[in-house]
Amino acid sequence: MVWQAVREGRAWWFAALGVLALGLYGFAASFQPDAQFGRILAAYGGIFVAGSLAWGMALDGYRPDRFDVIGAAVCLVGVGVIMYAPR
């Protein structure tokens, strides 16, 4: 949303909504029951990659190529390894 406001001339309040969304995203990890913040942040990072591609497809008309899809899949597999590996 910030990108669209700055680069594509959307309204200032659109950027403000983007800043708010990013701020809320920053708090999301702190509400997780696991005390391993680094692990949680890494998992959110992988989900963020895939979510960014989905956002681009849904709202920006972006069509990912096969390398985008493969990269997002690798990130999501990494999330699975981080979150569900036996410890």
Secondary structure, DSSP 8 states (H G I E B T S, - for coil): -HHHHHHH---HHHHHHHHHHHHHHHHHGGGSS-S-HHHHHHHHHHHHHHHHHHHHHHHS-----HHHHHHHHHHHHHHHHHHHS--
